[in-house]
Amino acid sequence: MIDSRLSLALDGGGLVWPDTGRIAVFQPAVNAALSGVPKERAQIIQGFKPDHDAWVARGYACAVAVQERYAAAIIALPRAKGEARALIANALKSVDGPVVIDGMKTEGVDSILREMRKRCAVVGPISKAHGKLFWIERADPVDFSDWDAGPALTPGGFWTAPGVFSADAVDPASDLLAQVLPEKLGKKVADLGAGWGFLSAHVLTRAQIEEVHLVEAGHMALECARRNVTDPRAQFHWADATNWRPAEKMDAVVMNPPFHTSRAADPGLGQAFMQAASQMLHAQGHLWMVANRHLPYEATLATLFARVEEIGTDRRFKLLHASRPLRKRASAGLR
């Protein structure tokens, strides 16, 4: 956890915050205490909606991207290396004082540390609790512009960015689902966990569609989706799909729900997506989804819908169709 390493750095480890000015904290874990950062000076930079909202609820100033110049910064390294590099480059061009980098060994902190030592003077590291923390004293003379990255057009013809799910190619599970979606989906469709917009783009090839709601918790992924899905029938929602509700009931929901909250699989996340889908559909509505074969979703769907069927499969994924949500059970929640 960053808190123990940051405390050591500030308590005799050589790290000193500037006397004044904002301290940007990039993507800290939602349960981090951040006791080493004065709350009134901190600004959390977090584009994942559930975590963003959690930090707001704790009384922190929050933003989805850099808004100003900062006196100092802390970067909690994400797992994706390209995203980690982009965060470091973004911080270094926006900060006048120390830039602190913290990460777990399992998230690649050692690799980032080796790369940075080849390019600039690094203080530390401080090692504790299976992680490392190190910092650059001043950002001004350091040029990491080649690490900077935002939404970019891929050779495949779609916009993605480092850290966005399936940034390098079309996700095979989503592609499988797109191939079996019926021509008639209704007029109003929600795409839960829409990512950079692949499924929504396919849904919008149907002339009868009036609205497609792209619901995505990742702010950067949604920015990519805006570039990929330019049809005026598309509506974009930066929201947690598990608690987003449309103004009107939907005819259909399509989704390839995430099933990880960390490195371990968490079937509860996909189940929460299913419950949300059942609540936003009208009485004759349909859910079309794809999931990894090993995930135990059919039993949950049976508690939420009158009809559940498997409509396709391969060795990795299963395609599921559910219809006619059961209102009483859906409103009662998962047990």
C-alpha positions as CSV (number, residue, x, y, z in Angstrom):
1,M,0.0,0.0,0.0
2,I,1.3,3.5,-0.9
3,D,0.6,4.9,2.6
4,S,3.4,3.0,4.3
5,R,6.0,3.8,1.7
6,L,5.0,7.4,1.4
7,S,5.2,7.8,5.2
8,L,8.8,6.5,5.2
9,A,9.8,8.8,2.3
10,L,8.4,11.9,4.2
11,D,9.6,10.8,7.6
12,G,13.4,10.9,7.1
13,G,13.5,9.5,3.7
14,G,14.3,12.8,2.0
15,L,11.0,13.6,0.3
16,V,9.8,17.1,1.1
17,W,6.6,18.7,-0.2
18,P,6.9,22.4,-1.4
19,D,5.4,24.8,1.2
20,T,2.5,25.8,-1.0
21,G,0.6,24.7,-4.1
22,R,-1.6,21.8,-5.2
23,I,-0.4,18.2,-5.1
24,A,-1.8,16.0,-7.8
25,V,-2.4,12.4,-7.0
26,F,-2.8,10.2,-10.1
27,Q,-5.1,7.2,-9.8
28,P,-4.6,6.2,-6.1
29,A,-6.3,3.1,-4.9
30,V,-9.8,3.9,-3.6
31,N,-8.8,2.6,-0.1
32,A,-5.6,4.6,0.2
33,A,-5.4,6.8,3.3
34,L,-3.0,9.4,1.8
35,S,-2.1,10.5,5.3
36,G,1.1,12.0,3.9
37,V,-0.7,14.4,1.6
38,P,-2.5,17.5,3.1
39,K,-6.1,17.0,2.1
40,E,-6.7,20.7,1.4
41,R,-3.9,20.7,-1.1
42,A,-4.6,17.4,-2.8
43,Q,-6.4,16.9,-6.2
44,I,-7.2,13.4,-7.1
45,I,-6.8,12.7,-10.9
46,Q,-9.1,9.7,-11.5
47,G,-11.0,8.8,-14.6
48,F,-12.7,5.6,-13.4
49,K,-16.1,6.7,-12.3
50,P,-16.7,4.5,-9.2
51,D,-13.3,5.4,-7.8
52,H,-13.7,9.1,-8.7
53,D,-17.1,9.2,-6.9
54,A,-15.6,7.4,-3.9
55,W,-12.9,10.1,-3.5
56,V,-15.4,12.9,-4.0
57,A,-17.5,11.3,-1.2
58,R,-14.4,11.4,1.0
59,G,-14.2,15.2,0.5
60,Y,-11.3,15.4,-1.9
61,A,-11.1,17.7,-4.9
62,C,-11.2,15.5,-8.0
63,A,-10.7,15.8,-11.7
64,V,-10.5,13.4,-14.6
65,A,-7.4,15.0,-16.1
66,V,-4.7,17.6,-15.3
67,Q,-6.3,21.0,-14.9
68,E,-3.5,23.3,-13.8
69,R,0.2,23.4,-12.8
70,Y,1.0,21.5,-9.6
71,A,3.6,21.9,-6.9
72,A,4.1,18.2,-6.7
73,A,2.6,14.9,-7.8
74,I,2.2,11.3,-6.9
75,I,1.5,8.6,-9.5
76,A,0.1,5.3,-8.4
77,L,1.2,3.1,-11.3
78,P,-1.5,1.2,-13.2
79,R,-0.9,-2.3,-14.6
80,A,-0.8,-1.3,-18.2
81,K,2.8,-0.1,-19.0
82,G,1.7,2.3,-21.8
83,E,-0.7,3.9,-19.4
84,A,1.9,4.1,-16.7
85,R,4.3,5.9,-19.1
86,A,1.6,8.3,-20.2
87,L,0.8,9.3,-16.6
88,I,4.4,9.9,-15.9
89,A,4.9,12.1,-19.0
90,N,1.7,13.9,-18.2
91,A,2.8,14.7,-14.7
92,L,6.3,15.7,-15.6
93,K,5.0,18.4,-18.0
94,S,2.5,19.7,-15.4
95,V,4.5,19.8,-12.2
96,D,7.1,22.2,-10.9
97,G,8.4,20.1,-7.9
98,P,8.9,16.5,-7.0
99,V,7.1,13.8,-8.9
100,V,6.6,10.6,-6.8
101,I,6.1,7.2,-8.4
102,D,4.7,4.3,-6.5
103,G,3.7,0.8,-7.5
104,M,3.6,-2.8,-6.6
105,K,6.1,-5.2,-7.9
106,T,3.3,-7.2,-9.5
107,E,2.3,-4.1,-11.4
108,G,5.7,-3.5,-13.0
109,V,7.2,-0.9,-10.8
110,D,10.7,-2.4,-11.2
111,S,10.6,-2.1,-15.0
112,I,9.5,1.5,-14.8
113,L,12.2,2.3,-12.3
114,R,14.9,0.8,-14.5
115,E,13.7,2.7,-17.5
116,M,13.6,6.0,-15.6
117,R,17.1,5.6,-14.2
118,K,18.4,5.5,-17.7
119,R,16.9,8.9,-18.4
120,C,17.1,11.0,-15.3
121,A,18.2,11.2,-11.7
122,V,16.0,9.2,-9.4
123,V,15.8,9.3,-5.6
124,G,15.1,6.0,-3.8
125,P,13.6,3.6,-4.0
126,I,11.9,2.9,-0.8
127,S,10.8,-0.7,-0.7
128,K,8.1,-2.0,1.6
129,A,4.9,-4.2,1.4
130,H,5.8,-5.7,-2.0
131,G,6.1,-2.3,-3.6
132,K,8.5,0.5,-4.3
133,L,8.3,4.3,-4.2
134,F,10.8,6.7,-5.8
135,W,10.8,10.2,-7.1
136,I,12.3,12.9,-9.3
137,E,13.2,16.0,-7.4
138,R,12.4,18.6,-10.1
139,A,10.3,18.0,-13.3
140,D,11.5,21.1,-15.3
141,P,14.5,19.7,-17.1
142,V,13.1,16.2,-17.7
143,D,11.7,15.4,-21.2
144,F,9.5,12.3,-21.4
145,S,7.4,13.6,-24.3
146,D,8.0,10.3,-26.1
147,W,6.0,8.6,-23.3
148,D,3.1,10.9,-23.7
149,A,0.0,9.2,-25.2
150,G,-3.7,9.9,-25.5
151,P,-6.4,8.8,-27.9
152,A,-4.8,7.7,-31.2
153,L,-6.0,6.1,-34.4
154,T,-4.8,2.5,-34.7
155,P,-4.0,0.6,-37.9
156,G,-7.3,-1.2,-37.5
157,G,-9.1,2.1,-38.0
158,F,-10.4,2.8,-34.5
159,W,-9.4,5.2,-31.7
160,T,-8.0,3.8,-28.4
161,A,-5.5,4.8,-25.7
162,P,-3.1,3.1,-23.3
163,G,-5.0,1.5,-20.5
164,V,-8.3,1.2,-22.3
165,F,-9.6,-2.3,-22.5
166,S,-8.6,-4.1,-25.8
167,A,-6.5,-1.1,-26.9
168,D,-4.5,-3.0,-29.5
169,A,-7.3,-4.9,-31.3
170,V,-10.9,-5.8,-31.3
171,D,-11.8,-7.9,-28.3
172,P,-12.6,-11.4,-29.6
173,A,-15.5,-11.9,-27.2
174,S,-17.2,-8.6,-28.3
175,D,-16.6,-9.6,-31.9
176,L,-18.3,-12.9,-31.3
177,L,-21.3,-11.2,-29.8
178,A,-21.5,-8.7,-32.6
179,Q,-21.8,-11.6,-35.1
180,V,-24.9,-13.1,-33.5
181,L,-26.9,-10.0,-32.6
182,P,-30.2,-10.1,-34.4
183,E,-31.1,-7.5,-37.0
184,K,-34.1,-6.4,-35.0
185,L,-33.0,-5.2,-31.5
186,G,-35.7,-2.6,-31.0
187,K,-35.5,1.2,-31.0
188,K,-33.7,1.9,-27.7
189,V,-30.5,0.0,-26.8
190,A,-28.0,0.3,-24.0
191,D,-24.4,-0.9,-24.3
192,L,-23.1,-1.5,-20.7
193,G,-19.4,-1.2,-20.3
194,A,-19.2,0.1,-23.8
195,G,-15.4,0.6,-23.9
196,W,-14.2,2.3,-27.0
197,G,-17.5,1.6,-28.8
198,F,-17.1,-1.5,-30.8
199,L,-20.5,-3.1,-30.0
200,S,-22.4,0.2,-30.2
201,A,-21.0,0.8,-33.7
202,H,-22.3,-2.5,-34.8
203,V,-25.7,-1.9,-33.2
204,L,-26.0,1.4,-35.0
205,T,-25.8,-0.3,-38.4
206,R,-29.5,-1.1,-37.9
207,A,-31.9,1.4,-39.5
208,Q,-34.6,1.0,-36.9
209,I,-32.4,2.1,-34.0
210,E,-33.3,5.5,-32.5
211,E,-31.0,5.6,-29.5
212,V,-27.9,3.7,-28.4
213,H,-26.7,4.6,-24.9
214,L,-23.0,4.0,-24.4
215,V,-22.4,3.6,-20.6
216,E,-18.8,3.4,-19.6
217,A,-17.0,4.0,-16.3
218,G,-13.6,4.7,-17.9
219,H,-13.4,8.4,-18.9
220,M,-10.6,7.8,-21.5
221,A,-12.4,4.8,-23.0
222,L,-15.5,7.0,-23.4
223,E,-13.5,9.7,-25.1
224,C,-12.2,7.1,-27.5
225,A,-15.8,6.0,-28.1
226,R,-16.9,9.5,-29.0
227,R,-14.3,9.4,-31.8
228,N,-15.3,5.9,-33.0
229,V,-19.0,6.3,-32.8
230,T,-20.1,9.5,-34.5
231,D,-23.6,8.5,-35.3
232,P,-26.0,11.2,-33.9
233,R,-28.2,8.4,-32.4
234,A,-25.4,7.6,-29.9
235,Q,-25.6,9.0,-26.4
236,F,-22.6,8.9,-24.1
237,H,-22.7,8.4,-20.4
238,W,-19.7,8.5,-18.1
239,A,-21.2,6.3,-15.4
240,D,-20.9,3.1,-13.4
241,A,-23.0,0.7,-15.4
242,T,-24.1,-1.2,-12.3
243,N,-26.2,1.8,-11.1
244,W,-26.9,3.8,-14.2
245,R,-30.6,4.1,-15.1
246,P,-32.0,5.5,-18.4
247,A,-34.8,8.0,-18.5
248,E,-36.9,5.4,-20.3
249,K,-36.9,1.6,-20.3
250,M,-34.7,0.0,-23.0
251,D,-35.7,-2.5,-25.6
252,A,-32.4,-4.3,-25.5
253,V,-29.1,-4.3,-23.6
254,V,-25.9,-5.6,-25.1
255,M,-22.8,-6.1,-23.0
256,N,-19.4,-7.8,-22.6
257,P,-19.2,-7.2,-18.8
258,P,-15.8,-6.9,-17.0
259,F,-15.1,-9.7,-14.5
260,H,-12.0,-8.4,-12.7
261,T,-11.8,-5.8,-9.9
262,S,-8.1,-6.8,-9.5
263,R,-6.0,-9.7,-10.8
264,A,-8.6,-12.2,-9.4
265,A,-11.8,-12.9,-11.2
266,D,-14.9,-11.4,-9.5
267,P,-18.1,-12.9,-10.9
268,G,-20.0,-10.5,-8.6
269,L,-19.2,-7.7,-11.0
270,G,-20.7,-9.4,-14.0
271,Q,-23.7,-10.3,-11.9
272,A,-24.2,-6.7,-10.9
273,F,-24.2,-5.8,-14.6
274,M,-26.9,-8.4,-15.2
275,Q,-29.1,-7.0,-12.4
276,A,-28.7,-3.5,-13.8
277,A,-29.7,-4.7,-17.2
278,S,-32.8,-6.4,-15.9
279,Q,-33.9,-3.2,-14.2
280,M,-33.5,-0.9,-17.2
281,L,-35.3,-3.2,-19.7
282,H,-39.0,-3.0,-20.3
283,A,-41.2,-6.0,-19.6
284,Q,-40.5,-7.6,-23.0
285,G,-36.9,-6.5,-23.2
286,H,-33.9,-8.6,-24.2
287,L,-30.3,-8.9,-22.9
288,W,-27.6,-10.1,-25.2
289,M,-24.2,-10.8,-23.6
290,V,-20.9,-12.6,-23.9
291,A,-18.9,-14.1,-21.1
292,N,-15.9,-16.3,-20.4
293,R,-17.0,-19.9,-20.4
294,H,-16.0,-20.6,-16.7
295,L,-18.1,-17.8,-15.2
296,P,-21.3,-19.0,-13.5
297,Y,-23.7,-16.5,-14.9
298,E,-26.7,-18.7,-16.0
299,A,-28.0,-19.2,-12.4
300,T,-28.0,-15.5,-11.8
301,L,-29.8,-14.8,-15.1
302,A,-32.4,-17.3,-14.2
303,T,-33.3,-15.3,-11.1
304,L,-33.7,-12.1,-13.1
305,F,-35.3,-13.2,-16.4
306,A,-38.1,-15.5,-17.4
307,R,-36.2,-17.0,-20.2
308,V,-32.4,-17.7,-20.5
309,E,-30.6,-19.5,-23.3
310,E,-27.2,-20.1,-24.6
311,I,-27.1,-19.0,-28.3
312,G,-23.5,-19.8,-29.2
313,T,-20.1,-20.8,-27.9
314,D,-16.5,-21.5,-28.6
315,R,-13.8,-22.9,-26.4
316,R,-13.3,-19.6,-24.6
317,F,-16.6,-17.8,-24.5
318,K,-20.4,-18.4,-24.3
319,L,-23.1,-16.2,-25.7
320,L,-26.2,-15.7,-23.6
321,H,-29.7,-14.3,-24.4
322,A,-32.1,-13.5,-21.6
323,S,-35.6,-12.0,-22.0
324,R,-38.6,-10.8,-20.0
325,P,-37.1,-9.4,-16.8
326,L,-38.7,-10.6,-13.5
327,R,-39.5,-7.3,-11.8
328,K,-39.9,-8.6,-8.2
329,R,-36.7,-10.6,-8.2
330,A,-34.7,-7.9,-10.0
331,S,-35.8,-5.2,-7.5
332,A,-35.0,-7.5,-4.6
333,G,-31.3,-7.6,-5.6
334,L,-28.9,-10.5,-5.8
335,R,-28.7,-13.0,-2.9
